Amino acid sequence: MRTQEKTFLIAIIVLAISAGIYFFVYPSWMGGSESLDANITSTGDEQDISEEEEYIGPRVQPLVLADQTIEFPHTDDNEGETLIIKSDRKLYYSDSYRSDVYISITNTSNIDQSTALLFYFPGNQKAEPATLELYKNGLPAQAGKWEFVTFYKNNIKINQGLLDIAIKKRESIPDGTIPKAGAQISVSAGQTIYLKTIITYEPNTEGEFWIEALGDSGSYGLLDPYYGLFYVRAGGSGSKLIKIRGGVVF
């Protein structure tokens, strides 16, 4: 085969391979190709993907731990709410299908609230929260610590009479989404508390979970993050990650 023909054939093969990679990473038929800047901050079976999310809602004091500082950039429409729930991420994913979820709850009212905290997940999936911990501030010059909170997972009921005012403020939660755990938390007037839970979910599943706060003095709050993300790396070192949920690149 002549040199010019060989060169032309090699160029055609390279173009075909490049086109194949492009359509694998940015499939146009999936309805979009917007990528998010992200970094893998840990190695091993579980990869913690930190996203550069836009900070939404009221500012919350970061939670400063011995080994990391947790920001709370994510919330949603807080209209009519005085128990403002924020999370460290909007989307949770791990190769181990087990994610740490950090939550802040701010009581913007001038009344202390004894709060029923409920966690809703799709009833047709094996997705649920495990333990729940509350961060307790330490004394001066001492670090705070996490303390386990009693977490109810069976026969979850709330006091309809005591929480009547807050219940009337309830927003709609999709049919088929059920409370899979609950706890009672006190949030003082004008104060923020910090919680940590672990959610687990099955491989190849994704969904939305809901965190609801019902105060005994009428305060209310609701937040709905997501779990179960899939991702592919586009390119080499220092590249962006394309996050995929529900078959759509976004």
Secondary structure, 3 states (H helix, E strand, C coil): CCHHHHHHHHHHHHHHHHHHHHHHHCCHHHCCCCCECEEECCCCCCCCEEECCCCCCCCCCCEECCCCEECCCECCCCCCCCEEEEECCCEECCCCCEEEEEEEEEECCCCCEEEEEEEEEECCCCCEEEEEEEEECCCCCCCCEEEECCCECCCCCCCCCCCHHHHHCCCCCCCCEEEEEEEEEEECCCCEEEEEEEEECCCCCCEECEEEEEECCCCEEEECCEECCEEEEECCCCCEEEEEECCEEC
